Amino acid sequence: MADEAMPKSNPLANVLRLPYADATRGVRHVFVRDYETSAEIGVWAHEKGAHQRIRINVDLSVKETLEHHEDQLANVVCYNEIVKGIQTILEAGHINLVETLAERIADLCLVDLRVIGARVKVEKLEAVEGALSVGVEIERHRPS
């Protein structure tokens, strides 16, 4: 059922969907796909002081300006800067929850005023035996 057809009593009826690339709304999609690294992350004793493999995906809705980007890096949201920001967050020290890491990454992305929304997925790749991955995915929007 389409969101427009959902009854008002449905709590999902008011959920905003992240607008990926959409020329009619002046939005482009910038992403980091399947970035694998290691992190000190977890609440359990065996996770403290140890690194474990994680995978991160970031999807950004970015407002396009009226001017063309002129083939200049300074005029676009740079995916490499997002990755460097993630590395800085991870180098700052142990993080207990994947939720905390996802929130920090979303906050990092929303610092750039051109970013109107961020979807962040953080997966631990070795946390649960038999599972390919476990984790969290969040979506955050710039306050209106």
C-alpha positions in Angstrom: 0.0 0.0 0.0 1.4 3.4 -0.9 2.1 5.9 1.9 -0.6 8.2 0.6 -3.2 5.5 1.0 -2.3 4.6 4.6 -4.9 5.4 7.2 -4.0 8.3 9.5 -4.0 5.9 12.5 -1.0 4.2 11.1 2.2 5.6 12.8 4.2 5.0 9.5 1.9 7.4 7.6 3.9 10.3 8.9 7.4 8.8 8.2 9.4 10.9 5.7 11.2 8.9 3.1 14.7 9.9 2.2 14.6 11.5 -1.3 17.4 10.0 -3.2 18.3 11.5 -6.6 15.3 13.5 -7.7 15.7 16.2 -10.4 12.2 17.6 -9.8 13.2 18.4 -6.2 16.8 19.4 -6.9 18.2 16.5 -4.9 21.3 14.3 -5.7 22.3 11.1 -4.0 25.8 10.8 -2.6 26.8 7.5 -1.1 29.5 5.3 0.5 28.8 1.7 -0.2 30.1 -1.3 1.8 33.0 0.5 3.5 34.7 -2.2 5.6 37.1 -1.4 8.4 37.7 -2.4 12.0 36.5 -0.7 15.2 36.7 -0.9 18.9 32.9 -1.4 19.4 30.7 -3.4 21.7 29.4 -3.6 25.2 30.6 -7.1 26.1 33.8 -7.7 28.1 35.5 -9.6 25.2 34.8 -6.5 22.9 36.6 -4.0 25.1 40.1 -3.3 23.9 39.7 -5.4 20.8 39.0 -4.5 17.2 36.3 -6.2 15.1 35.3 -5.9 11.5 32.4 -3.6 10.6 30.7 -2.5 7.4 29.2 0.9 6.9 26.8 2.3 4.3 26.0 5.9 4.0 23.3 7.4 1.7 22.9 11.2 1.6 20.2 13.3 0.0 22.0 16.5 -1.1 20.4 19.7 -2.2 21.6 20.8 -5.6 22.4 24.4 -6.0 21.1 26.5 -8.9 24.7 26.9 -10.1 26.4 24.0 -11.8 29.2 22.3 -9.7 31.7 23.5 -12.4 33.6 20.2 -12.1 35.1 21.4 -8.8 35.4 19.3 -5.7 34.6 22.2 -3.4 31.2 22.5 -5.0 30.0 19.0 -4.1 29.6 16.8 -1.0 32.8 14.7 -1.1 32.4 11.0 -0.3 36.1 10.8 0.6 35.6 13.4 3.3 32.7 11.3 4.7 35.1 8.3 4.9 37.8 10.4 6.5 35.2 11.6 9.1 34.2 8.0 9.9 37.9 7.1 10.4 38.2 10.1 12.8 35.2 9.0 14.8 36.6 5.4 15.0 40.1 6.7 16.0 38.6 8.7 18.9 38.2 5.5 21.0 35.9 2.7 22.0 32.2 3.0 21.2 29.7 0.8 23.0 26.8 0.7 20.6 26.4 0.5 16.8 23.5 2.9 17.3 25.9 5.4 18.8 28.3 5.0 15.8 25.4 5.4 13.3 24.2 8.6 15.1 27.7 10.1 15.1 28.1 9.4 11.4 24.7 10.9 10.6 25.6 14.0 12.7 28.9 14.3 10.8 27.1 14.2 7.4 24.5 16.8 8.5 27.1 19.3 9.4 27.3 20.1 5.7 24.3 22.4 5.1 23.8 20.9 1.6 22.9 17.5 3.1 19.2 17.3 3.8 19.0 13.7 4.9 21.3 10.8 5.9 20.7 7.1 6.1 23.4 5.2 7.9 23.8 1.5 8.3 26.4 0.0 10.6 27.0 -3.8 10.6 29.2 -5.9 12.9 30.5 -8.7 10.7 31.7 -11.2 13.3 29.5 -10.5 16.3 27.0 -13.4 16.0 28.0 -16.8 14.9 26.0 -18.0 12.0 24.9 -14.4 11.0 26.5 -12.7 8.0 26.1 -9.4 10.0 24.1 -7.7 12.7 23.6 -4.0 13.2 21.4 -1.0 12.8 20.2 1.4 10.1 19.0 4.9 10.9 17.7 7.9 8.9 18.1 11.4 10.0 17.0 14.7 8.4 18.1 18.3 8.8 15.6 20.0 11.1 13.3 22.4 9.2 
